[in-house]
Amino acid sequence: MPEPTPDEGFDLDTVPPDPPVHHAEQALLGALLLDPHRLKTIALTPEHFASPAHAAVLAAMTDLTPPAPAVHTKEPAWIMAVHTRARERAPGLLPAYLHTLVSLCPVPEHAPAYARMIRADHARRTLHAQAEHLVQAATDPTPDPAATVLARADALAVFLDELAGRFPPHPGSLPRTPLPPPPERDGGDEAAYEERVLLACAVARPKALSRMRWLHADDFAIPLYGRLFRCVAQLAHRGDAVDPVTVLWEAQHHGLVPALPSREVLDLVATPDGAAEHWGERVLLRSLLHQARTAGLRIRTYAEDPANTPYQLVTGSRRTLADLSAVRARWHHATRPATAARPTLKSAAARAGPRPPRTKPATTARPTR
């Protein structure tokens, strides 16, 4: 927001209203200033508060020893002591604001209800932060992206279990927040190259597909390549002959021709390099990261909607993580230690095949809708 000139002042219509939790924090602090002995019953910490100034006031209260009731009713020693201590964390805090907090407390006896409201809003903000961490882990490159993403997902699941224990269930536990569309898949040059090589390896050595049931067509970043992989897999699972010509014929029955010209289908499956399992793991890793990012964005959307109760956040987030868990199970199956049935190559480089070319590969036509 631009700074106003001395003659125009602030436009109050552009100032966003305070959220309900702000008033709950004021009411609770007012109740604690009126009756400091209620501190033992609220079980809150300064981290629960959205306002830094309110967090400083509660921190000051927890640092001090409440006065005796007889002293508290005769003199404002408690408010003065709280203000002095709170100014160490919030230098701009005025003494008048503490008196304002007292006046803004509707019913001091409702302090436990105000505390529950603050706890619920803190849960929503914390879930939002956890979802942001999951999205970041799925987006930023790390030496071991799968382990990083799954660790973030585990931390989020543990937090959801904690929330489920703190907040009771209620009818209508599913959130009604409209979800955003899934993010775009990473269909760049590297993904396209790896998926093309995988198709060629699968056609050249179709027996490998019996050990790769953990890979699905939906894992492919380029949907057209995923549908072509389904054609190869179906031929192999039926025990039919698998070669470039039979794959082209199967692709025609799946409606991929002429969306993908015959010559391009034959070229795609003509140059295998490395092992199909390696390239399949690369495709599945990219699918795992995409699903983690999708889950994080959806959970973040739930947390951004203040209409959702904590239990609605729990149920909606758990359902979202279930989709990630399905891909995770296939990832663990794919990356388990090699067995005797799995072919071994002399080196990792031999298994992986050559590096992707630095030049941009030829663009494959996509089907038009």
C-alpha positions as a Python dict, from the first residue, in 0.01 Angstrom:
ca = {
    (1, 'M'): (0, 0, 0),
    (2, 'P'): (153, 343, -95),
    (3, 'E'): (220, 588, 185),
    (4, 'P'): (-48, 864, 204),
    (5, 'T'): (43, 1227, 158),
    (6, 'P'): (-2, 1460, 458),
    (7, 'D'): (-322, 1600, 307),
    (8, 'E'): (-504, 1279, 220),
    (9, 'G'): (-458, 1053, 525),
    (10, 'F'): (-548, 685, 533),
    (11, 'D'): (-849, 543, 355),
    (12, 'L'): (-1012, 324, 619),
    (13, 'D'): (-1202, 136, 351),
    (14, 'T'): (-874, -13, 225),
    (15, 'V'): (-771, -142, 568),
    (16, 'P'): (-865, -512, 599),
    (17, 'P'): (-1083, -593, 900),
    (18, 'D'): (-937, -783, 1190),
    (19, 'P'): (-1002, -1159, 1171),
    (20, 'P'): (-1218, -1317, 1442),
    (21, 'V'): (-914, -1467, 1614),
    (22, 'H'): (-785, -1116, 1680),
    (23, 'H'): (-1091, -1042, 1891),
    (24, 'A'): (-1058, -1379, 2063),
    (25, 'E'): (-701, -1295, 2159),
    (26, 'Q'): (-807, -957, 2294),
    (27, 'A'): (-1092, -1111, 2494),
    (28, 'L'): (-869, -1380, 2643),
    (29, 'L'): (-594, -1138, 2743),
    (30, 'G'): (-854, -908, 2895),
    (31, 'A'): (-987, -1199, 3101),
    (32, 'L'): (-635, -1286, 3217),
    (33, 'L'): (-566, -927, 3314),
    (34, 'L'): (-886, -925, 3516),
    (35, 'D'): (-817, -1264, 3674),
    (36, 'P'): (-452, -1373, 3637),
    (37, 'H'): (-519, -1704, 3812),
    (38, 'R'): (-698, -1823, 3496),
    (39, 'L'): (-354, -1868, 3340),
    (40, 'K'): (-340, -2218, 3487),
    (41, 'T'): (-649, -2326, 3293),
    (42, 'I'): (-586, -2211, 2933),
    (43, 'A'): (-277, -2420, 2838),
    (44, 'L'): (-158, -2175, 2572),
    (45, 'T'): (187, -2050, 2479),
    (46, 'P'): (283, -1723, 2305),
    (47, 'E'): (332, -1919, 1980),
    (48, 'H'): (-43, -1980, 1965),
    (49, 'F'): (-111, -1608, 1910),
    (50, 'A'): (-127, -1456, 1563),
    (51, 'S'): (-51, -1103, 1690),
    (52, 'P'): (309, -1046, 1805),
    (53, 'A'): (191, -783, 2053),
    (54, 'H'): (-60, -1024, 2205),
    (55, 'A'): (207, -1295, 2217),
    (56, 'A'): (432, -1054, 2408),
    (57, 'V'): (157, -985, 2660),
    (58, 'L'): (97, -1355, 2725),
    (59, 'A'): (471, -1420, 2749),
    (60, 'A'): (495, -1147, 3011),
    (61, 'M'): (210, -1304, 3207),
    (62, 'T'): (370, -1646, 3207),
    (63, 'D'): (703, -1498, 3322),
    (64, 'L'): (548, -1320, 3620),
    (65, 'T'): (397, -1448, 3939),
    (66, 'P'): (31, -1343, 3968),
    (67, 'P'): (-41, -1120, 4270),
    (68, 'A'): (-251, -1238, 4560),
    (69, 'P'): (-626, -1187, 4501),
    (70, 'A'): (-649, -939, 4787),
    (71, 'V'): (-374, -723, 4634),
    (72, 'H'): (-507, -758, 4281),
    (73, 'T'): (-851, -619, 4373),
    (74, 'K'): (-707, -305, 4535),
    (75, 'E'): (-435, -184, 4296),
    (76, 'P'): (-337, -223, 3928),
    (77, 'A'): (-3, -383, 4009),
    (78, 'W'): (-69, -679, 3774),
    (79, 'I'): (-139, -465, 3467),
    (80, 'M'): (164, -244, 3535),
    (81, 'A'): (394, -543, 3582),
    (82, 'V'): (266, -712, 3266),
    (83, 'H'): (314, -394, 3063),
    (84, 'T'): (668, -343, 3188),
    (85, 'R'): (768, -700, 3102),
    (86, 'A'): (583, -708, 2768),
    (87, 'R'): (761, -394, 2646),
    (88, 'E'): (1085, -594, 2642),
    (89, 'R'): (939, -789, 2347),
    (90, 'A'): (706, -522, 2208),
    (91, 'P'): (863, -176, 2267),
    (92, 'G'): (569, 5, 2105),
    (93, 'L'): (311, -140, 2344),
    (94, 'L'): (126, 139, 2528),
    (95, 'P'): (-16, 105, 2881),
    (96, 'A'): (-355, 220, 2753),
    (97, 'Y'): (-381, -84, 2527),
    (98, 'L'): (-381, -321, 2825),
    (99, 'H'): (-672, -129, 2973),
    (100, 'T'): (-841, -153, 2632),
    (101, 'L'): (-799, -532, 2645),
    (102, 'V'): (-982, -540, 2975),
    (103, 'S'): (-1269, -340, 2832),
    (104, 'L'): (-1290, -566, 2523),
    (105, 'C'): (-1347, -885, 2720),
    (106, 'P'): (-1724, -957, 2701),
    (107, 'V'): (-1739, -1231, 2966),
    (108, 'P'): (-1422, -1322, 3161),
    (109, 'E'): (-1571, -1659, 3252),
    (110, 'H'): (-1563, -1751, 2882),
    (111, 'A'): (-1182, -1753, 2878),
    (112, 'P'): (-1166, -2131, 2801),
    (113, 'A'): (-1382, -2073, 2491),
    (114, 'Y'): (-1156, -1791, 2375),
    (115, 'A'): (-855, -2018, 2428),
    (116, 'R'): (-1011, -2292, 2211),
    (117, 'M'): (-1065, -2040, 1932),
    (118, 'I'): (-702, -1930, 1948),
    (119, 'R'): (-584, -2290, 1952),
    (120, 'A'): (-795, -2375, 1647),
    (121, 'D'): (-665, -2081, 1445),
    (122, 'H'): (-308, -2168, 1541),
    (123, 'A'): (-368, -2521, 1413),
    (124, 'R'): (-487, -2381, 1081),
    (125, 'R'): (-181, -2156, 1045),
    (126, 'T'): (54, -2438, 1138),
    (127, 'L'): (-105, -2671, 884),
    (128, 'H'): (-62, -2400, 622),
    (129, 'A'): (309, -2380, 703),
    (130, 'Q'): (346, -2759, 689),
    (131, 'A'): (180, -2765, 347),
    (132, 'E'): (414, -2491, 226),
    (133, 'H'): (712, -2702, 336),
    (134, 'L'): (578, -2998, 138),
    (135, 'V'): (532, -2787, -176),
    (136, 'Q'): (881, -2644, -140),
    (137, 'A'): (1036, -2989, -93),
    (138, 'A'): (862, -3113, -408),
    (139, 'T'): (976, -2811, -609),
    (140, 'D'): (1332, -2735, -495),
    (141, 'P'): (1603, -2978, -610),
    (142, 'T'): (1788, -3168, -336),
    (143, 'P'): (2042, -3452, -344),
    (144, 'D'): (1765, -3698, -250),
    (145, 'P'): (1432, -3537, -345),
    (146, 'A'): (1222, -3846, -272),
    (147, 'A'): (1352, -3880, 84),
    (148, 'T'): (1304, -3506, 148),
    (149, 'V'): (948, -3506, 19),
    (150, 'L'): (848, -3819, 208),
    (151, 'A'): (999, -3683, 531),
    (152, 'R'): (787, -3369, 491),
    (153, 'A'): (480, -3579, 422),
    (154, 'D'): (549, -3786, 736),
    (155, 'A'): (581, -3472, 948),
    (156, 'L'): (251, -3345, 809),
    (157, 'A'): (80, -3678, 882),
    (158, 'V'): (208, -3673, 1242),
    (159, 'F'): (74, -3320, 1286),
    (160, 'L'): (-266, -3430, 1154),
    (161, 'D'): (-272, -3713, 1407),
    (162, 'E'): (-203, -3461, 1683),
    (163, 'L'): (-484, -3237, 1561),
    (164, 'A'): (-725, -3530, 1549),
    (165, 'G'): (-650, -3596, 1916),
    (166, 'R'): (-703, -3234, 2020),
    (167, 'F'): (-1025, -3153, 1836),
    (168, 'P'): (-1334, -3376, 1852),
    (169, 'P'): (-1507, -3496, 1536),
    (170, 'H'): (-1839, -3350, 1428),
    (171, 'P'): (-2097, -3395, 1150),
    (172, 'G'): (-2001, -3250, 815),
    (173, 'S'): (-1634, -3324, 865),
    (174, 'L'): (-1538, -3291, 497),
    (175, 'P'): (-1428, -2943, 386),
    (176, 'R'): (-1630, -2775, 113),
    (177, 'T'): (-1346, -2554, -9),
    (178, 'P'): (-1315, -2549, -391),
    (179, 'L'): (-979, -2700, -480),
    (180, 'P'): (-741, -2554, -739),
    (181, 'P'): (-663, -2754, -1054),
    (182, 'P'): (-355, -2978, -1034),
    (183, 'P'): (-30, -2801, -1122),
    (184, 'E'): (120, -2859, -1465),
    (185, 'R'): (346, -3160, -1502),
    (186, 'D'): (717, -3118, -1569),
    (187, 'G'): (713, -3206, -1936),
    (188, 'G'): (1044, -3045, -2029),
    (189, 'D'): (1324, -3179, -2247),
    (190, 'E'): (1472, -3405, -1979),
    (191, 'A'): (1138, -3568, -1893),
    (192, 'A'): (1055, -3619, -2262),
    (193, 'Y'): (1392, -3777, -2331),
    (194, 'E'): (1371, -4018, -2037),
    (195, 'E'): (1019, -4126, -2125),
    (196, 'R'): (1113, -4187, -2489),
    (197, 'V'): (1413, -4398, -2390),
    (198, 'L'): (1194, -4594, -2147),
    (199, 'L'): (950, -4674, -2429),
    (200, 'A'): (1233, -4796, -2649),
    (201, 'C'): (1377, -5012, -2371),
    (202, 'A'): (1036, -5160, -2293),
    (203, 'V'): (986, -5260, -2657),
    (204, 'A'): (1336, -5404, -2687),
    (205, 'R'): (1312, -5600, -2359),
    (206, 'P'): (941, -5649, -2281),
    (207, 'K'): (1011, -5910, -2012),
    (208, 'A'): (1125, -5624, -1788),
    (209, 'L'): (766, -5499, -1773),
    (210, 'S'): (664, -5797, -1561),
    (211, 'R'): (897, -5657, -1293),
    (212, 'M'): (772, -5300, -1344),
    (213, 'R'): (407, -5325, -1246),
    (214, 'W'): (480, -5037, -1007),
    (215, 'L'): (484, -4800, -1306),
    (216, 'H'): (150, -4669, -1436),
    (217, 'A'): (66, -4476, -1749),
    (218, 'D'): (-52, -4184, -1536),
    (219, 'D'): (302, -4142, -1403),
    (220, 'F'): (424, -4005, -1734),
    (221, 'A'): (471, -3630, -1761),
    (222, 'I'): (367, -3645, -2127),
    (223, 'P'): (24, -3812, -2142),
    (224, 'L'): (75, -3933, -2499),
    (225, 'Y'): (385, -4127, -2397),
    (226, 'G'): (197, -4271, -2102),
    (227, 'R'): (-76, -4404, -2331),
    (228, 'L'): (187, -4554, -2559),
    (229, 'F'): (350, -4721, -2258),
    (230, 'R'): (11, -4873, -2174),
    (231, 'C'): (0, -5022, -2524),
    (232, 'V'): (342, -5184, -2479),
    (233, 'A'): (254, -5312, -2132),
    (234, 'Q'): (-72, -5466, -2250),
    (235, 'L'): (103, -5650, -2532),
    (236, 'A'): (364, -5783, -2291),
    (237, 'H'): (113, -5889, -2025),
    (238, 'R'): (-96, -6074, -2287),
    (239, 'G'): (212, -6259, -2408),
    (240, 'D'): (180, -6116, -2758),
    (241, 'A'): (470, -6032, -2982),
    (242, 'V'): (630, -5698, -2894),
    (243, 'D'): (823, -5503, -3153),
    (244, 'P'): (789, -5160, -3315),
    (245, 'V'): (533, -5282, -3570),
    (246, 'T'): (306, -5461, -3320),
    (247, 'V'): (325, -5159, -3090),
    (248, 'L'): (222, -4935, -3379),
    (249, 'W'): (-76, -5162, -3449),
    (250, 'E'): (-178, -5161, -3081),
    (251, 'A'): (-140, -4782, -3067),
    (252, 'Q'): (-379, -4753, -3361),
    (253, 'H'): (-642, -4950, -3168),
    (254, 'H'): (-598, -4714, -2872),
    (255, 'G'): (-662, -4409, -3092),
    (256, 'L'): (-306, -4281, -3081),
    (257, 'V'): (-271, -4285, -3459),
    (258, 'P'): (-292, -4043, -3641),
    (259, 'A'): (-252, -3811, -3338),
    (260, 'L'): (98, -3958, -3320),
    (261, 'P'): (209, -4030, -3679),
    (262, 'S'): (318, -4384, -3760),
    (263, 'R'): (674, -4283, -3842),
    (264, 'E'): (710, -4111, -3504),
    (265, 'V'): (582, -4418, -3318),
    (266, 'L'): (839, -4634, -3494),
    (267, 'D'): (1117, -4384, -3423),
    (268, 'L'): (1022, -4357, -3055),
    (269, 'V'): (1069, -4727, -2987),
    (270, 'A'): (1370, -4787, -3210),
    (271, 'T'): (1671, -4680, -2998),
    (272, 'P'): (1687, -4841, -2650),
    (273, 'D'): (1964, -4731, -2413),
    (274, 'G'): (2025, -4873, -2066),
    (275, 'A'): (1773, -5062, -1855),
    (276, 'A'): (1399, -5003, -1854),
    (277, 'E'): (1389, -5022, -1472),
    (278, 'H'): (1623, -4724, -1439),
    (279, 'W'): (1420, -4502, -1669),
    (280, 'G'): (1100, -4624, -1507),
    (281, 'E'): (1229, -4514, -1167),
    (282, 'R'): (1306, -4171, -1312),
    (283, 'V'): (952, -4141, -1445),
    (284, 'L'): (805, -4260, -1114),
    (285, 'L'): (1020, -4016, -914),
    (286, 'R'): (890, -3727, -1119),
    (287, 'S'): (536, -3854, -1061),
    (288, 'L'): (600, -3878, -685),
    (289, 'L'): (721, -3518, -670),
    (290, 'H'): (424, -3401, -876),
    (291, 'Q'): (178, -3579, -646),
    (292, 'A'): (350, -3433, -338),
    (293, 'R'): (327, -3083, -482),
    (294, 'T'): (-41, -3137, -568),
    (295, 'A'): (-112, -3259, -215),
    (296, 'G'): (68, -2964, -59),
    (297, 'L'): (-120, -2712, -273),
    (298, 'R'): (-455, -2870, -190),
    (299, 'I'): (-388, -2882, 184),
    (300, 'R'): (-267, -2522, 172),
    (301, 'T'): (-596, -2427, 4),
    (302, 'Y'): (-790, -2599, 283),
    (303, 'A'): (-585, -2414, 546),
    (304, 'E'): (-637, -2078, 377),
    (305, 'D'): (-1014, -2112, 414),
    (306, 'P'): (-1110, -1993, 766),
    (307, 'A'): (-1451, -2157, 726),
    (308, 'N'): (-1292, -2498, 782),
    (309, 'T'): (-1288, -2631, 1136),
    (310, 'P'): (-977, -2813, 1261),
    (311, 'Y'): (-1145, -3149, 1216),
    (312, 'Q'): (-1245, -3062, 860),
    (313, 'L'): (-882, -2975, 796),
    (314, 'V'): (-780, -3314, 933),
    (315, 'T'): (-1021, -3519, 722),
    (316, 'G'): (-960, -3325, 401),
    (317, 'S'): (-582, -3332, 442),
    (318, 'R'): (-576, -3703, 521),
    (319, 'R'): (-770, -3781, 206),
    (320, 'T'): (-528, -3572, 6),
    (321, 'L'): (-226, -3749, 154),
    (322, 'A'): (-383, -4086, 70),
    (323, 'D'): (-327, -4013, -301),
    (324, 'L'): (39, -3943, -226),
    (325, 'S'): (65, -4262, -19),
    (326, 'A'): (-45, -4470, -318),
    (327, 'V'): (241, -4337, -531),
    (328, 'R'): (475, -4369, -234),
    (329, 'A'): (398, -4742, -199),
    (330, 'R'): (486, -4799, -564),
    (331, 'W'): (804, -4595, -524),
    (332, 'H'): (919, -4813, -233),
    (333, 'H'): (840, -5123, -436),
    (334, 'A'): (1042, -4992, -731),
    (335, 'T'): (1347, -4889, -528),
    (336, 'R'): (1374, -5189, -298),
    (337, 'P'): (1706, -5379, -313),
    (338, 'A'): (1759, -5572, -635),
    (339, 'T'): (1675, -5943, -632),
    (340, 'A'): (1807, -6229, -839),
    (341, 'A'): (1515, -6191, -1078),
    (342, 'R'): (1619, -5837, -1158),
    (343, 'P'): (1901, -5806, -1415),
    (344, 'T'): (2222, -5656, -1284),
    (345, 'L'): (2453, -5442, -1492),
    (346, 'K'): (2823, -5393, -1443),
    (347, 'S'): (2792, -5033, -1337),
    (348, 'A'): (2539, -4765, -1260),
    (349, 'A'): (2639, -4587, -1579),
    (350, 'A'): (2568, -4897, -1785),
    (351, 'R'): (2229, -4937, -1620),
    (352, 'A'): (2136, -4576, -1674),
    (353, 'G'): (2252, -4554, -2032),
    (354, 'P'): (2387, -4235, -2186),
    (355, 'R'): (2308, -3891, -2054),
    (356, 'P'): (2025, -3696, -2220),
    (357, 'P'): (2143, -3489, -2516),
    (358, 'R'): (2200, -3124, -2452),
    (359, 'T'): (2015, -3023, -2765),
    (360, 'K'): (1642, -2995, -2758),
    (361, 'P'): (1483, -3319, -2881),
    (362, 'A'): (1233, -3319, -3161),
    (363, 'T'): (890, -3216, -3051),
    (364, 'T'): (627, -3484, -3073),
    (365, 'A'): (282, -3386, -3184),
    (366, 'R'): (21, -3400, -2911),
    (367, 'P'): (-337, -3507, -2974),
    (368, 'T'): (-581, -3225, -3023),
    (369, 'R'): (-900, -3213, -2824),
}
